[in-house]
Amino acid sequence: MKFLKNIRAVRSVIRDHKIGSFEFRMNMSVLRSMPYAYICFNAARLGKKLGYKKISVIEYGVAGGSGLLVLEEYIKEIEEYFNIEIDIYGFDTGAGLPEPVDYRDLPYHWKKGFYSMDKDKLQKKLKKAKLVIGNVNDTSKTFFSKYDPAPIGAVMHDFDFYSSTKTALSMMTDNSNFFLPRVYSYFDDTIGGEIELYNDYTGERLAINEFNLNNEDIKICTPHHLKALKPEVWHHQIWISHFFKHTKYNDFISDDNQQLKI
Ligand SMILES: C[S@@+](CC[C@H](N)C(=O)[O-])C[C@H]1O[C@@H](n2cnc3c(N)ncnc32)[C@H](O)[C@@H]1O
């Protein structure tokens, strides 16, 4: 017991005093929001390998903004680590959850108005993230023309609802120039517990499944490499969106020397 306590104490010191590089702390699993760190780090690495000077990351569902503020902190370090610029966009109604459309939005678990935002307070705390305020059904139509974002490499899906996530995912179709060829994605509401009972026929999981059924050239895939490791809960909330027809999908990014020794 004492040994475990000591390990926990060492990990807190590493995290709180930022000992070692961002990659080191991420690999030690000491960061508070591991999935956010992991997908943004890997998006930046992919962007760099493909020669981009700037990429974007998106959080769908901002609420009070705690996730977006953590994201800003991580992005600052990741930008320095890879010498790449990263823009951050946060989508939200600004007024909390809309009315659930039907059973697929899990009204037994969520109600309209949950997770409202104090926009002025959050805006004052944000250093670089841009808030895209409005229902995603509307903002998804104007986002690309209004912001002309650098290619999106990481997406945090936290809209909770099937209907909202479906719209967010639809932004990937016919817009591949606004994305990296492989997009690291986190889906917050895909595990839950005995009350939520997330499943393949409702919520974010249904949005993923339907997207894959309806799209040939883009597929949202399971990261088998993570599940083969010593799995942590958040490993089961990561998916990778593959844009097979992206102009850079086939660009070589792996080790140049893969010669096998005799
Ligand atoms: C669980 S909260 C997000 C929490 C946040 N990611 C965090 O880490 O603190 C879900 C948010 O999704 C937003 N949302 C859900 N459906 C939406 C829609 N159709 N358009 C815009 N925002 C939506 C709600 O306003 C709510 O604030």
The ligand as an SDF file (V2000), in Angstrom:
LIG
                    3D

 27 29  0  0  0  0  0  0  0  0999 V2000
  -20.8350   17.3380  -21.6980 C   0  0  0  0  0  0  0  0  0  0  0  0
  -20.8370   18.9420  -22.3050 S   0  0  0  0  0  0  0  0  0  0  0  0
  -19.1780   19.2060  -22.8420 C   0  0  0  0  0  0  0  0  0  0  0  0
  -18.1420   19.1860  -21.7340 C   0  0  0  0  0  0  0  0  0  0  0  0
  -16.7800   19.6760  -22.1180 C   0  0  0  0  0  0  0  0  0  0  0  0
  -16.2420   18.9690  -23.2610 N   0  0  0  0  0  0  0  0  0  0  0  0
  -15.7880   19.5810  -20.9720 C   0  0  0  0  0  0  0  0  0  0  0  0
  -14.8300   18.7970  -21.0590 O   0  0  0  0  0  0  0  0  0  0  0  0
  -15.9200   20.3070  -20.0030 O   0  0  0  0  0  0  0  0  0  0  0  0
  -21.7470   18.8110  -23.8040 C   0  0  0  0  0  0  0  0  0  0  0  0
  -21.9430   20.1180  -24.5370 C   0  0  0  0  0  0  0  0  0  0  0  0
  -22.3500   19.8460  -25.8650 O   0  0  0  0  0  0  0  0  0  0  0  0
  -23.1050   20.9510  -26.3250 C   0  0  0  0  0  0  0  0  0  0  0  0
  -23.9750   20.5250  -27.4400 N   0  0  0  0  0  0  0  0  0  0  0  0
  -24.7150   19.3980  -27.5340 C   0  0  0  0  0  0  0  0  0  0  0  0
  -25.3920   19.3740  -28.6880 N   0  0  0  0  0  0  0  0  0  0  0  0
  -25.0670   20.5090  -29.3620 C   0  0  0  0  0  0  0  0  0  0  0  0
  -25.4390   21.0510  -30.6260 C   0  0  0  0  0  0  0  0  0  0  0  0
  -26.3510   20.4570  -31.4140 N   0  0  0  0  0  0  0  0  0  0  0  0
  -24.8530   22.2100  -31.0220 N   0  0  0  0  0  0  0  0  0  0  0  0
  -23.9390   22.8400  -30.2310 C   0  0  0  0  0  0  0  0  0  0  0  0
  -23.5750   22.3760  -29.0080 N   0  0  0  0  0  0  0  0  0  0  0  0
  -24.1310   21.2280  -28.5800 C   0  0  0  0  0  0  0  0  0  0  0  0
  -23.9070   21.4060  -25.1180 C   0  0  0  0  0  0  0  0  0  0  0  0
  -24.1780   22.7810  -25.1800 O   0  0  0  0  0  0  0  0  0  0  0  0
  -22.9880   21.0280  -23.9360 C   0  0  0  0  0  0  0  0  0  0  0  0
  -22.3760   22.1540  -23.4000 O   0  0  0  0  0  0  0  0  0  0  0  0
  1  2  1  0
  2  3  1  0
  2 10  1  0
  3  4  1  0
  4  5  1  0
  5  6  1  0
  5  7  1  0
  7  8  2  0
  7  9  1  0
 10 11  1  0
 11 12  1  0
 11 26  1  0
 12 13  1  0
 13 14  1  0
 13 24  1  0
 14 15  1  0
 14 23  1  0
 15 16  2  0
 16 17  1  0
 17 18  1  0
 17 23  2  0
 18 19  1  0
 18 20  2  0
 20 21  1  0
 21 22  2  0
 22 23  1  0
 24 25  1  0
 24 26  1  0
 26 27  1  0
M  CHG  2   2   1   9  -1
M  END
$$$$
